[in-house]
Structures are given as structure tokens and as C-alpha cells.
Amino acid sequence: MQHQLILILDFGSQYTQLIARRVREQGVYCEIVPFFYPLDKIVERAPLGVILSGGPNSVYEEDAPAVTADFYDRVDAPILGICYGMQLLAKDLKGEVSPSDKREYGHARMRITDDTSVLFKSVPDEIDVWMSHGDHVTALPDGFRRTATTGDVVTAIENDADRIYAVQFHPEVAHTPLGKDILRNFLFDVCGCRGDWTSRQFIAEEIEKIRETVGTTEQVVCGLSGGVDSTVAAVLVHEAIGNRQTCIFVNNGLLRKDEFENTLTLYREKLHLNVDGVDASEDFYSVLKDVVDPEQKRKAIGAKFIDIFEAEAHKVGGAKWLVQGTLYPDVIESVSLRGSSVTIKSHHNVGGLPEKMNLKLIEPLRELFKDEVRAIGADLGIPDEILERHPFPGPGLGVRILGDITPDKVELLQKADKIFIDELHNFGLYRNVWQAFAVLLPVQSVGVMGDFRTYERTVALRAVTSTDGMTADWARLPHEFLQKVSSRITSEIRGINRVVYDISSKPPSTIEWE
């Protein structure tokens, strides 16, 4: 089935993925493409609508991101400009854009000035919006009318005849509470979308696609991590071809406590996957001996995993395909707006194994965001203990032990982490946070236990709230909860005598410590 399509042209906004997620939440399929995506390709794909994202630039900067001069004439679909997108289309269509006296950033109260506005249909006359701009529109292009303002600033303009609309605020963020209604008006009333993007429909279509791709005889291998993405991908492929998929679940010795054994049992007995469990802990410990640098840890763990996975995959006779749990954010982030990308951490899902193993890729989730993957997993019958599991880094506890890694340190951290997670469940807090974990610090301090002085290790607890992991705030966990966790860790684990709680947000910090 050919889904209706909305294209989002990315001009560099930190919120571009949020635009896509809000569109998908309305049951409408969309894709993010860079602003320089070929116009011929846009015309050929015939989207029902095009959204121009925000961005950090001024439209008057040299080399500011732009579309071609014939863009508005050749795109036969409604256009919605957001923030930078509004300024760009206003400038391109011979309006005026000027620098503001001061940058407007944060909450604003917007007044809708035209009750015939299609964007603001069924929206109250005044609403809260989230602003982020330095320039603003000071003269409207011909054919446009102003439909909303914040103070003296033109906040929304519309041209019904040419089906071009623009807003100066960000309807996609949570700080614009009625933003989803505004986007819905654009999608359904302006573009004519019918909302045909559902998880059940995706499953049926993807199963058929996998069968057509793999054929009736070829063998497939899949690397399982115990996390949401690889599990959903594996179950989807299993639904399509059954035991012609062999899953390989490698214990790198850096998983959470009892995770290897418990997850292997779940895979085999509840999900009926064909899984080979490989305990390679000692192999990983040997390559990590005396390695301290975080990036070197990641590379050592990644290289050893490839070696082990390759050896196991060769045992699967005639395997031609590799299943990967690549998600849409991985695909988006592997395409730079400027044509070259910078490595922040070497843990992306895009690429990797196929170059070395000469296997063709099956990436059934590459069009999906994490929340969509969870919805599909639920429809596939995957239990909550997998679907609700917090994100876990590919290098595992290797990047949650600061300094060198030893089996003794891993055991200490596993015990502390388990107490933290168990108590989150006991207090009913686990689902309230995006991610929670313990970090073993390269710090020892003096303590007192009974009549004895101790000189033992310190554990940091980290818990954050987030919607997508791109930004995160530290979780305000109850003091009585933190007291319980600290008390249990220091009394039950010999070797740890101090517990601290991380109250850093992202940015400026990252979620993980390494």
C-alpha cells in the first residue's frame, strides 16, 4: 500500500525530529529530508504537504540554508513554514524579514487575529506558544494575511489561494500545548490526509515485504541485545520467516545483573525465537584490560563483538541476510545537513557489521521512532519487561564504570544497579523516568561501618526524564526513595560505602557519563 506522504525539509532545527513525531502521532506518514533534497525528487514523490522546519540561521546570513527559486511554483502541495521556515518563505516571496531588537525565546502568549484562519480552527483566541527566533516578518508577501500575533510580532501568516502557511512559534514542542491541534488542522483540513499510518498496518505490510525480500529458502541472522529495538526487529522477522532466522545473543560480561540468563529464557520460551546464547565475557574482559579512555572502550567492545558475532554467524549455513534494529533517528542523524558528519560517539546502528561480513541488510524498523517501535512490539505480543525497559548503551556497563574495567568492578556495579532498578519498581517510579542507572566512580572515600573505618568505592545514581533522549532533565525522585536505595547499596554491597545522586541535565551534560 502506498501511504500518503508529508515531507519535512530540515533546516537544522533541534526540533525537526519532534515535528516528524507529531505528524506520525496523527497517523500520517512523513519523512525528514535535508533542505537541499532535489526538487525534482520532491515533485516526483508527490507529497500531500511539505513542512519547512526551523533552524539556527538568519535568512540573511551568507550561505544560509535555502530552497531553489522555483520551489514554490513547482511544489504542488500545501506548505507550512515553522520559525526559520516562515522567515525563509516570507523573504523568498518578496515580503520583509528584519532582525528583532532582542531574541525572543521561550513562552509567549499568542492572540489569534483572524477567526477565518484554517490553521487555528477550533483553537481558542489566545494560546500559549514556544518562541525561538532572532528575525521576524515585518512586511507580508502579496496574497498573505496575518492571522496571529504576540505583541507587535507577526506570529502566523496564511495564503489560502496558494496554500502556503507559516508560524513563527514551534507547534511541535510540548511547551505549545495546542500545537498538535494546529498541526492536525494543516494535515487534515489543508493537506487532506486520511491518517492511514497505523502499527497493525505497518506489521502486515512489513511481514509481506520481508517475505518478498528473503524468499522461501534463504537463511537470516540477527544480533540480539536484550533491548527494545533488536527484539522487535527479531520478532517481526520471525513472524515472516520463522526459524529460518537464527538470533545470536552475546553476553559481553557487561550486561545488567542476571540479564543474559533471564532474557535468553524469555526469548526462547515466551517469544519462541530461534536463539543461540553465547557467553563471551572473558573475551571482552581480556580486550578491555587496562583500557581507560571511553572511546577506546567502545571501539574495543565493538571490534570484539564483530569478531564473535561473525564466528557465530558462520555456523549458520548459507546465511545471506543480517537483521538490524536501525531506527529512523539513526538514519536521519547519519545524513548531515552540510554533507559531512562528526563522530561524537561510535555507537550508531547504521553500518558496521555488513561491511565486514558481506551480508545484505534487513532493517524492518528504519522508518520508525522509538515510541512507534514500542507500539508495534505491543501489537506483536512482546511483554512489557522488554518494551518498557530503559535504554541501555551498546557497550553496556563498560561506559558506566569510569576507569579500567575488571570483573570485580562489574559485579559491584551490577549489584548496585539492580537495587536501584528494583526499588524504582517497588516505589512505582520506573515508568516515570526515561532512563535510570548506577555509575561506578574511580573514587574511594573514608566511611564508617559499625566500629570500623572503611575505604571503599562510590556509586553515582542517574535518573532522567525525557521524551526522546535528545534533551533530558534530572528526575526529582523522592528523598525517601533515595534514602532507601542508598541504605540498601551501602549495607548490602561490600565494597561501596558512598552513594551520590546526579542532578545534571542534558545539555550541558550527556545522559551517560562516558
C-alpha positions as CSV (number, residue, x, y, z in Angstrom):
1,M,0.0,0.0,0.0
2,Q,1.3,3.5,-0.9
3,H,1.0,5.7,2.2
4,Q,0.2,9.3,1.9
5,L,3.4,11.3,2.4
6,I,4.3,14.5,4.2
7,L,7.9,15.7,3.6
8,I,9.7,17.8,6.2
9,L,12.7,19.8,4.9
10,D,15.3,20.1,7.7
11,F,17.0,23.5,8.1
12,G,18.9,22.4,11.2
13,S,16.4,22.8,14.0
14,Q,16.9,20.8,17.2
15,Y,13.2,20.2,17.0
16,T,12.9,18.7,13.5
17,Q,12.5,15.1,14.7
18,L,9.8,16.3,17.0
19,I,7.9,17.7,14.0
20,A,8.0,14.2,12.4
21,R,6.9,12.5,15.6
22,R,3.9,14.9,16.0
23,V,2.9,14.2,12.4
24,R,3.3,10.4,12.9
25,E,1.2,10.6,16.1
26,Q,-1.7,11.8,13.8
27,G,-1.4,8.6,11.9
28,V,0.2,10.4,8.9
29,Y,3.4,9.0,7.4
30,C,6.2,11.6,7.0
31,E,9.9,11.7,6.2
32,I,12.7,14.1,7.1
33,V,14.9,15.2,4.2
34,P,17.7,17.8,4.1
35,F,16.8,21.2,2.8
36,F,18.9,20.5,-0.3
37,Y,16.9,17.4,-1.2
38,P,16.5,17.6,-5.0
39,L,13.4,19.5,-6.1
40,D,12.8,17.0,-8.9
41,K,12.6,14.2,-6.3
42,I,10.1,16.2,-4.2
43,V,7.9,16.7,-7.3
44,E,8.2,13.0,-8.3
45,R,7.2,11.8,-4.9
46,A,4.1,14.0,-4.9
47,P,3.8,14.6,-1.1
48,L,0.4,15.8,0.2
49,G,2.2,18.5,2.1
50,V,5.7,20.0,2.8
51,I,6.9,21.4,6.1
52,L,9.8,23.7,6.3
53,S,11.5,23.3,9.7
54,G,13.1,25.8,12.0
55,G,16.8,26.4,12.0
56,P,19.6,28.3,13.8
57,N,20.5,30.6,11.0
58,S,19.3,34.1,9.9
59,V,17.9,34.1,6.4
60,Y,20.3,37.0,5.6
61,E,23.5,35.1,6.5
62,E,25.9,34.2,3.8
63,D,25.3,30.6,2.8
64,A,22.1,30.4,4.9
65,P,20.1,27.2,4.1
66,A,17.6,27.9,1.3
67,V,15.4,26.3,-1.3
68,T,15.6,26.9,-5.1
69,A,13.9,29.9,-6.6
70,D,11.3,27.8,-8.4
71,F,10.5,25.7,-5.3
72,Y,7.1,27.4,-4.5
73,D,6.0,27.2,-8.2
74,R,6.9,23.6,-8.7
75,V,5.7,22.1,-5.4
76,D,2.1,21.2,-6.0
77,A,1.2,20.7,-2.3
78,P,0.4,22.9,0.7
79,I,3.5,24.3,2.5
80,L,3.9,25.0,6.2
81,G,6.8,27.1,7.4
82,I,7.9,26.9,11.0
83,C,10.1,29.6,12.6
84,Y,13.1,29.8,10.2
85,G,10.8,28.2,7.6
86,M,8.4,31.2,8.0
87,Q,11.1,33.7,7.6
88,L,12.6,32.0,4.6
89,L,9.3,31.7,2.6
90,A,8.4,35.3,3.6
91,K,11.8,36.6,2.2
92,D,11.6,34.3,-0.9
93,L,8.1,35.6,-1.7
94,K,9.1,39.3,-1.5
95,G,8.0,40.1,2.0
96,E,10.3,41.6,4.5
97,V,12.2,40.0,7.4
98,S,14.1,42.1,9.9
99,P,16.3,41.4,13.0
100,S,14.4,41.7,16.3
101,D,15.6,44.1,18.9
102,K,16.1,41.1,21.1
103,R,15.9,37.4,20.5
104,E,12.5,36.0,21.5
105,Y,13.0,32.7,23.3
106,G,10.6,30.8,25.5
107,H,7.0,31.1,26.5
108,A,4.7,33.7,24.8
109,R,1.0,34.4,24.8
110,M,-0.3,34.5,21.2
111,R,-3.5,36.2,20.1
112,I,-5.3,34.8,17.0
113,T,-6.5,37.9,15.0
114,D,-8.5,36.2,12.2
115,D,-11.3,33.9,13.0
116,T,-11.4,32.5,9.4
117,S,-7.9,31.0,9.9
118,V,-7.7,27.4,8.8
119,L,-4.6,26.7,10.9
120,F,-6.4,27.9,14.1
121,K,-9.8,26.3,13.5
122,S,-11.3,25.3,16.9
123,V,-8.4,26.9,18.8
124,P,-9.1,29.5,21.5
125,D,-8.5,33.2,20.7
126,E,-5.4,33.2,23.0
127,I,-3.0,30.4,23.5
128,D,0.5,29.7,25.0
129,V,3.3,29.1,22.4
130,W,7.0,28.5,22.4
131,M,9.1,31.0,20.6
132,S,12.8,30.8,19.4
133,H,13.8,33.4,16.9
134,G,16.1,36.4,16.2
135,D,14.5,37.6,13.0
136,H,10.8,38.3,12.4
137,V,8.5,39.1,9.5
138,T,7.9,42.9,9.2
139,A,6.0,43.0,5.8
140,L,3.8,40.3,4.4
141,P,4.3,38.9,0.9
142,D,1.5,39.6,-1.6
143,G,-1.5,37.4,-1.1
144,F,-0.9,36.7,2.6
145,R,-2.9,37.8,5.6
146,R,-1.8,38.0,9.2
147,T,-3.7,35.5,11.4
148,A,-1.9,35.7,14.8
149,T,0.4,38.0,16.8
150,T,2.4,38.1,20.0
151,G,2.6,41.7,20.9
152,D,3.8,43.6,17.9
153,V,5.3,40.4,16.3
154,V,3.6,38.8,13.3
155,T,3.3,35.2,14.5
156,A,1.3,33.5,11.8
157,I,0.5,34.2,8.1
158,E,-1.7,32.4,5.6
159,N,-2.3,32.4,1.9
160,D,-5.2,30.1,1.1
161,A,-5.1,30.6,-2.6
162,D,-1.5,29.3,-2.9
163,R,-1.9,27.0,0.1
164,I,1.1,28.4,1.9
165,Y,1.0,28.9,5.7
166,A,3.6,29.8,8.3
167,V,4.0,30.2,12.0
168,Q,6.8,31.9,14.0
169,F,6.4,29.6,17.0
170,H,7.1,25.9,17.4
171,P,3.8,23.9,17.4
172,E,5.7,20.6,17.7
173,V,7.1,21.1,21.3
174,A,5.2,20.3,24.5
175,H,5.5,24.0,25.5
176,T,2.9,24.8,22.8
177,P,0.1,22.7,24.4
178,L,-2.3,23.1,21.5
179,G,0.4,22.7,18.8
180,K,-0.9,19.2,17.9
181,D,-4.3,20.7,17.1
182,I,-2.7,23.3,14.8
183,L,-0.6,20.6,13.0
184,R,-3.7,18.4,12.7
185,N,-5.6,21.3,11.0
186,F,-2.8,21.6,8.5
187,L,-2.6,17.8,7.9
188,F,-6.3,17.0,7.6
189,D,-8.0,20.3,6.6
190,V,-5.4,21.7,4.3
191,C,-3.5,18.7,3.0
192,G,-6.4,16.2,3.0
193,C,-4.6,13.4,4.9
194,R,-6.7,10.4,5.9
195,G,-4.4,9.1,8.7
196,D,-3.5,5.7,7.2
197,W,-0.3,5.1,9.2
198,T,-1.0,2.5,11.9
199,S,1.1,0.0,13.7
200,R,-1.1,-3.0,12.7
201,Q,-1.0,-2.0,9.1
202,F,2.8,-1.5,9.3
203,I,3.2,-5.0,10.7
204,A,1.2,-6.6,7.9
205,E,3.0,-4.7,5.2
206,E,6.5,-5.3,6.7
207,I,5.9,-9.0,7.1
208,E,4.9,-9.2,3.4
209,K,7.9,-7.1,2.4
210,I,10.4,-9.3,4.4
211,R,9.0,-12.5,2.8
212,E,9.4,-11.0,-0.7
213,T,12.9,-9.8,0.1
214,V,14.2,-13.0,1.7
215,G,12.4,-15.5,-0.5
216,T,11.4,-19.0,0.6
217,T,14.8,-20.7,1.3
218,E,17.4,-18.2,2.4
219,Q,18.7,-18.0,6.0
220,V,18.9,-14.9,8.1
221,V,20.9,-14.0,11.2
222,C,20.0,-11.4,13.8
223,G,22.1,-9.9,16.6
224,L,20.0,-9.5,19.8
225,S,21.0,-7.1,22.6
226,G,18.1,-7.7,25.0
227,G,16.7,-4.2,24.2
228,V,13.5,-3.0,22.6
229,D,14.8,-2.3,19.1
230,S,16.6,-5.6,18.3
231,T,13.8,-7.6,20.0
232,V,11.0,-6.0,18.0
233,A,13.0,-6.4,14.8
234,A,13.7,-10.1,15.5
235,V,10.1,-10.9,16.4
236,L,8.9,-9.1,13.2
237,V,11.2,-11.2,11.1
238,H,10.2,-14.3,13.0
239,E,6.6,-13.6,12.1
240,A,7.6,-13.5,8.4
241,I,10.0,-16.5,8.1
242,G,10.0,-18.4,11.3
243,N,13.1,-20.4,12.3
244,R,15.0,-19.5,9.1
245,Q,16.1,-16.6,11.3
246,T,18.8,-17.5,13.8
247,C,19.3,-15.0,16.5
248,I,22.6,-14.6,18.3
249,F,22.6,-13.1,21.8
250,V,26.1,-12.4,23.0
251,N,26.9,-11.9,26.7
252,N,29.8,-9.4,26.7
253,G,30.1,-9.6,30.5
254,L,28.8,-6.0,30.7
255,L,25.1,-6.6,30.9
256,R,22.9,-5.9,33.9
257,K,22.7,-8.5,36.7
258,D,21.2,-11.8,35.5
259,E,20.1,-10.1,32.3
260,F,21.7,-12.7,30.0
261,E,20.1,-15.7,31.6
262,N,16.7,-14.1,32.1
263,T,16.4,-12.6,28.7
264,L,17.6,-15.8,26.9
265,T,14.8,-17.7,28.7
266,L,12.2,-15.0,27.7
267,Y,13.4,-15.1,24.1
268,R,13.1,-18.9,23.9
269,E,10.1,-19.7,26.0
270,K,7.8,-16.6,25.6
271,L,8.7,-15.3,22.1
272,H,9.7,-18.7,20.6
273,L,12.7,-17.3,18.9
274,N,15.5,-19.5,17.5
275,V,18.3,-18.1,19.7
276,D,22.0,-19.1,20.2
277,G,23.2,-17.7,23.5
278,V,27.0,-17.1,23.6
279,D,28.8,-16.3,26.9
280,A,31.9,-14.4,25.8
281,S,32.5,-12.4,29.0
282,E,36.2,-13.5,29.3
283,D,36.9,-12.5,25.7
284,F,35.6,-9.0,26.4
285,Y,37.4,-8.6,29.7
286,S,40.7,-9.6,28.1
287,V,40.5,-6.8,25.4
288,L,39.4,-4.3,28.0
289,K,42.2,-4.9,30.4
290,D,43.8,-1.6,31.4
291,V,41.7,0.4,28.9
292,V,40.6,3.7,30.4
293,D,39.7,6.0,27.5
294,P,35.9,5.9,26.9
295,E,36.2,5.9,23.1
296,Q,38.8,3.2,23.2
297,K,36.5,1.1,25.4
298,R,33.7,1.5,22.8
299,K,36.0,0.5,19.9
300,A,37.4,-2.5,21.8
301,I,33.9,-3.7,22.7
302,G,32.6,-3.1,19.2
303,A,35.5,-4.9,17.5
304,K,35.3,-7.9,19.8
305,F,31.5,-8.2,19.3
306,I,32.0,-8.2,15.5
307,D,34.6,-11.0,15.8
308,I,32.4,-13.1,18.0
309,F,29.2,-12.4,16.0
310,E,31.0,-13.2,12.8
311,A,32.2,-16.5,14.1
312,E,28.8,-17.5,15.3
313,A,27.1,-16.3,12.1
314,H,29.4,-18.5,10.1
315,K,27.9,-21.5,11.9
316,V,24.6,-20.7,10.3
317,G,24.9,-22.4,7.0
318,G,24.3,-20.1,4.0
319,A,23.1,-17.0,5.8
320,K,22.7,-14.2,3.3
321,W,20.9,-11.6,5.4
322,L,21.5,-9.7,8.6
323,V,18.7,-8.2,10.7
324,Q,19.4,-4.9,12.4
325,G,17.2,-2.8,14.7
326,T,18.1,0.5,13.0
327,L,15.6,3.3,13.8
328,Y,14.6,6.4,11.9
329,P,16.7,8.8,14.1
330,D,19.8,6.7,13.3
331,V,19.1,7.1,9.6
332,I,18.4,10.9,9.9
333,E,21.5,11.5,12.0
334,S,23.7,9.7,9.5
335,V,22.9,12.4,6.9
336,S,24.5,15.7,7.7
337,L,22.8,19.0,6.6
338,R,26.2,20.2,5.4
339,G,27.3,16.9,3.7
340,S,29.7,15.7,6.4
341,S,29.2,14.3,9.8
342,V,31.1,14.5,13.0
343,T,31.6,11.4,15.2
344,I,30.5,12.1,18.8
345,K,30.4,8.5,20.0
346,S,31.0,5.4,17.9
347,H,27.7,3.6,18.7
348,H,25.4,4.2,15.8
349,N,23.3,1.4,14.4
350,V,23.8,2.4,10.8
351,G,26.5,0.4,9.1
352,G,29.1,-1.7,11.0
353,L,28.6,-5.5,10.6
354,P,27.7,-5.7,6.9
355,E,30.9,-4.3,5.6
356,K,32.9,-7.0,7.3
357,M,30.5,-9.9,6.9
358,N,29.3,-9.3,3.4
359,L,25.7,-9.8,4.4
360,K,22.7,-7.9,3.0
361,L,20.7,-5.9,5.4
362,I,17.1,-6.2,6.7
363,E,16.2,-3.2,8.7
364,P,12.4,-3.5,9.4
365,L,12.3,-0.6,11.8
366,R,14.3,2.0,9.9
367,E,11.2,4.1,9.2
368,L,10.2,4.2,12.9
369,F,10.7,6.3,16.0
370,K,11.2,4.6,19.4
371,D,7.6,5.2,20.6
372,E,6.3,3.6,17.3
373,V,8.6,0.6,17.8
374,R,7.1,0.1,21.3
375,A,3.5,0.3,19.9
376,I,4.4,-2.3,17.3
377,G,6.1,-4.5,19.9
378,A,2.9,-4.4,21.9
379,D,0.8,-5.5,18.9
380,L,3.3,-8.3,18.3
381,G,2.8,-9.6,21.9
382,I,6.2,-8.7,23.3
383,P,6.0,-8.4,27.1
384,D,6.4,-5.1,29.0
385,E,9.5,-6.3,30.7
386,I,11.2,-5.8,27.3
387,L,9.1,-3.0,25.8
388,E,9.3,-0.8,29.0
389,R,13.0,-1.5,29.6
390,H,15.0,1.7,29.8
391,P,17.6,2.4,27.1
392,F,20.9,0.6,27.6
393,P,24.1,1.6,25.8
394,G,25.7,-0.8,23.3
395,P,28.9,-1.0,25.3
396,G,26.8,-1.8,28.4
397,L,28.3,-1.3,31.8
398,G,31.7,-0.7,30.1
399,V,30.8,3.0,29.8
400,R,29.2,3.1,33.3
401,I,32.5,2.1,35.0
402,L,34.8,5.1,34.9
403,G,38.4,4.0,34.6
404,D,39.5,0.4,33.8
405,I,37.1,-2.5,33.8
406,T,37.5,-5.7,35.8
407,P,35.1,-8.5,36.6
408,D,35.0,-7.4,40.3
409,K,34.0,-3.8,39.3
410,V,31.3,-5.2,37.0
411,E,29.9,-7.3,39.8
412,L,29.8,-4.3,42.2
413,L,28.0,-2.2,39.6
414,Q,25.6,-4.9,38.7
415,K,24.5,-5.3,42.3
416,A,24.1,-1.5,42.9
417,D,22.3,-1.1,39.6
418,K,19.9,-3.9,40.4
419,I,19.0,-2.4,43.8
420,F,18.3,1.0,42.1
421,I,16.1,-0.5,39.4
422,D,14.3,-2.9,41.8
423,E,13.4,0.0,44.2
424,L,12.2,2.1,41.3
425,H,9.7,-0.7,40.6
426,N,8.9,-1.1,44.2
427,F,8.1,2.6,44.6
428,G,6.1,2.7,41.3
429,L,8.6,5.1,39.8
430,Y,10.2,3.0,37.0
431,R,7.9,4.3,34.2
432,N,8.1,7.9,35.4
433,V,11.7,8.1,34.2
434,W,13.2,7.8,30.7
435,Q,16.4,6.1,32.0
436,A,17.9,5.2,35.3
437,F,21.2,3.5,36.2
438,A,24.2,3.4,38.5
439,V,27.7,4.5,37.7
440,L,30.8,3.2,39.4
441,L,33.2,6.1,40.0
442,P,37.1,5.9,40.2
443,V,36.8,7.4,43.7
444,Q,37.3,5.9,47.1
445,S,36.5,7.6,50.3
446,V,36.5,7.1,54.1
447,G,33.4,5.7,55.7
448,V,32.4,4.1,59.0
449,M,30.6,0.7,59.3
450,G,30.0,-0.4,62.8
451,D,33.1,0.2,64.8
452,F,35.4,0.1,61.7
453,R,36.6,2.7,59.3
454,T,36.3,1.7,55.6
455,Y,38.0,3.0,52.5
456,E,35.7,1.9,49.7
457,R,34.1,2.9,46.4
458,T,31.5,5.5,45.4
459,V,28.4,4.9,43.2
460,A,26.5,7.7,41.4
461,L,22.8,7.2,40.7
462,R,21.5,8.8,37.5
463,A,17.8,9.1,36.6
464,V,16.4,11.4,33.9
465,T,13.1,12.4,32.4
466,S,12.9,12.8,28.6
467,T,10.7,12.3,25.6
468,D,13.3,11.2,23.1
469,G,16.8,11.3,24.8
470,M,17.8,14.3,22.7
471,T,17.3,16.6,25.8
472,A,16.8,15.4,29.3
473,D,16.2,16.7,32.8
474,W,17.3,15.0,36.1
475,A,14.4,13.2,37.8
476,R,13.2,14.7,41.0
477,L,13.0,11.4,42.9
478,P,11.5,11.4,46.4
479,H,14.0,11.7,49.2
480,E,12.6,8.7,51.0
481,F,13.2,6.6,47.8
482,L,16.9,7.8,47.5
483,Q,17.4,7.2,51.2
484,K,16.1,3.6,50.8
485,V,18.4,2.9,47.8
486,S,21.4,4.4,49.4
487,S,20.9,2.4,52.6
488,R,20.5,-0.8,50.7
489,I,23.5,-0.3,48.5
490,T,25.9,0.6,51.3
491,S,24.6,-2.1,53.7
492,E,24.2,-5.0,51.2
493,I,27.2,-4.5,48.9
494,R,30.6,-4.9,50.5
495,G,33.0,-2.5,48.6
496,I,30.7,0.5,48.3
497,N,30.3,3.0,51.2
498,R,29.1,6.1,49.5
499,V,26.1,6.9,47.1
500,V,25.6,10.3,45.3
501,Y,22.8,11.4,43.0
502,D,23.5,13.2,39.7
503,I,21.4,16.4,39.3
504,S,22.8,17.4,35.8
505,S,20.6,18.0,32.8
506,K,21.3,17.4,29.1
507,P,22.5,19.8,27.9
508,P,25.1,20.7,29.2
509,S,25.7,17.1,30.4
510,T,25.0,13.9,28.5
511,I,22.8,11.2,29.9
512,E,25.5,8.6,30.1
513,W,28.8,9.5,31.9
514,E,31.0,8.3,29.1
